[in-house]
Amino acid sequence: MSSSDATNTLPEPVKPSNFLRQIIEADLARGVYAQRRWGGSPGDAAHHAAGEPDPARIRTRFPPEPNGYLHIGHAKSICLNFGLARDYGGVCHLRFDDTNPEKEDQEYVDGIIDAVHWLGFDWAQAGEAPGSAAPYQASDYFDFMYRAAEYLVEQGLAYVDEQTAEEMRASRGDFTRPGTNSPFRDRTPAQNLERFRAMRDGQLADGAAVLRAKIDMAAANINMRDPAIYRVRHAEHHNTGNQWCIYPMYTFAHPIEDALEHITHSLCTLEFEDQRPFYDWLLDQLLAGGLIAAPQPRQYEFARLNLTYVITSKRKLKHLVDNGIVQGWDDPRMPTVVGLRRRGYTAQSIQTFCERIGVTKDYSWIDYATLEGCLREDLENQAHRGMAVLDPVKLVLENWDDVMGAGHLEPCTLPALPHPPEGQAPALRHFTIGREVWIEREDFQEVPVKGYKRLFPGNKVRLKGGYVIECTGCRKNADGEITEVLAQLVPDTKSGTPGADSVKVKAAITWVGVADGVAAEVRIYERLFTDAQPDAGGKDFLTLLNPDSLKVVTAFVEPSLAGAAPDTRFQFERHGYFVSDRQDHAAGKPVFNKITGLKDSWGK
């Protein structure tokens, strides 16, 4: 598509509208970005002026700090930023906001790249092949950021403050009283430039000085009371090494990163709303000085994701990991993208969830059941069925040898999917039934409660995909525990044969043959917290941990499940959706994680 086509042709809305879509559509209709040029890479005003008309109709960005693994809240931001760029003929940049060298690590960089790709998105520029582009890094712009800082100093718009942190905090004021000027505020630009270069050259210790924007110490918005924009940190950076001993503050770096990357719509969560005046102030100064290209980026805020029974604070999640409360960032109980992936969530289900909850400015909580519902929708027609017995007790068919022959194993089949895709032959699961099978312990009651329809002495049920059987009793050990359930096979009632309906029963139960069933480790995961809002209102989230969030059982599964590749999703009939663990599942050692039940159980 040519740039003129891109300017004159608005796409049909493909998603439910929201205030951000309305802003973008209005900007495109007015041609706000029609004259922009793109230098082929991030850069200053001169760099972009020498470029071609921008082939991207809009530019958004996803700018995580590489100091932890992404969580479900980040997934919302990923889907929003990349989705809007996709829907409006634009490009979304993946950018690492790596301005804090003491907390960042290459492990997190790699994890973020993997998460964005897994969710189905790419940051290649228009016309480039997916997967061809490297992410951008804020640290690659440190030279320009320093140049911008010197420009502010030279214009009398920034100064070096050598008060202590306590003195600065005291002089900042609060919501009821204005701040007071620093004794260093009236230094000349030349004096400030000398001191700032001393900071850069390593002549000042950590904490000895900061560079502050010179705005208004009486501003009603405390963020405009001469905010710090550079601090001294003698720390090695994972990308720039020891090249710098001063690092920009996030509030200074972020708008500059957006400007150099020619971002059109900078989308942030609501906690950054009070920072927007400084965002605009800084870019106004740099635009006036000819350092950045017009039109400058605009920031828009939306409500962050609050999901019940989940915390998304990186600090608190890291505490869970570091203290062994969970088994790592990818523990299936964690709300991290790697945790959700290992739990068995699909990228499509997370995309659907993010679209369904919408984008607003209103603070609200989303019920976790909404996320689970999106997963069930995705898996219903693609997850192959299988039988698994999670709490096994042996069922012995006492007349099997007489009816079927000693040692006989009868082949059985059931469809892998109840509703296969149109035009495809139904896939079948193959397993056998013999004299002994495993059943769920709860499927037998020696003295049945009212309304119980499964196995009890004298009652008939169907073994799903197999035969009708009649229960005759049970055997117990010395402690009175049931060790075997006893039954008689009803001949000529095999599922799929002419005699299958000759005996009417009120229940069919799942089972696994002792002969070909395979022992498997099954991890039953529940919510990690007992409270729907575990870190709201000053609660101590550590006191609200669910002691039953993980239960590990030895189960028996039908052979079609045991041979599955890692990271394969199934519906265990009657139990819910499960996935073969992407780390631990292996041939001869099957391991399955419970993803979710067949229906909503949250809050029940």
HELIX and SHEET records of a PDB file:
HELIX    1   1 SER A    3  ASN A    8  1                                   6    
HELIX    2   2 PHE A   19  ARG A   30  1                                  12    
HELIX    3   3 ALA A   45  ALA A   49  1                                   5    
HELIX    4   4 ILE A   72  ASP A   87  1                                  16    
HELIX    5   5 GLN A  106  TRP A  118  1                                  13    
HELIX    6   6 ALA A  138  TYR A  141  5                                   4    
HELIX    7   7 PHE A  142  GLU A  154  1                                  13    
HELIX    8   8 ALA A  165  SER A  171  1                                   7    
HELIX    9   9 PRO A  189  ARG A  200  1                                  12    
HELIX   10  10 ILE A  222  MET A  224  5                                   3    
HELIX   11  11 TYR A  250  LEU A  260  1                                  11    
HELIX   12  12 LEU A  270  GLN A  275  5                                   6    
HELIX   13  13 ARG A  276  ALA A  288  1                                  13    
HELIX   14  14 LYS A  314  ASP A  322  1                                   9    
HELIX   15  15 VAL A  337  ARG A  343  1                                   7    
HELIX   16  16 ALA A  347  ILE A  357  1                                  11    
HELIX   17  17 TYR A  368  LEU A  379  1                                  12    
HELIX   18  18 TRP A  400  MET A  404  1                                   5    
HELIX   19  19 ARG A  441  ASP A  443  5                                   3    
HELIX   20  20 PHE A  541  LEU A  544  5                                   4    
HELIX   21  21 PRO A  559  ALA A  562  1                                   4    
SHEET    1   A 2 ARG A  37  TRP A  38  0                                        
SHEET    2   A 2 GLU A  52  PRO A  53 -1                                        
SHEET    1   B 3 ARG A  59  PHE A  62  0                                        
SHEET    2   B 3 VAL A  91  PHE A  96  1                                        
SHEET    3   B 3 TYR A 136  GLN A 137  1                                        
SHEET    1   C 4 ALA A 158  ASP A 161  0                                        
SHEET    2   C 4 VAL A 210  ALA A 213 -1                                        
SHEET    3   C 4 ALA A 228  VAL A 232 -1                                        
SHEET    4   C 4 ILE A 246  PRO A 248 -1                                        
SHEET    1   D 2 HIS A 265  THR A 269  0                                        
SHEET    2   D 2 ARG A 298  PHE A 302  1                                        
SHEET    1   E 7 HIS A 384  GLY A 386  0                                        
SHEET    2   E 7 ARG A 569  PHE A 572  1                                        
SHEET    3   E 7 GLY A 576  SER A 580 -1                                        
SHEET    4   E 7 VAL A 591  THR A 596 -1                                        
SHEET    5   E 7 VAL A 518  TYR A 525  1                                        
SHEET    6   E 7 LEU A 550  VAL A 557 -1                                        
SHEET    7   E 7 ALA A 388  VAL A 389 -1                                        
SHEET    1   F 7 ALA A 508  ILE A 509  0                                        
SHEET    2   F 7 LYS A 460  LEU A 463  1                                        
SHEET    3   F 7 VAL A 468  LYS A 476 -1                                        
SHEET    4   F 7 ILE A 482  LEU A 489 -1                                        
SHEET    5   F 7 PRO A 392  LEU A 397  1                                        
SHEET    6   F 7 GLU A 436  GLU A 440 -1                                        
SHEET    7   F 7 TRP A 511  GLY A 513 -1                                        
SHEET    1   G 2 GLU A 410  PRO A 415  0                                        
SHEET    2   G 2 LEU A 428  ILE A 433 -1                                        
END                                                                             
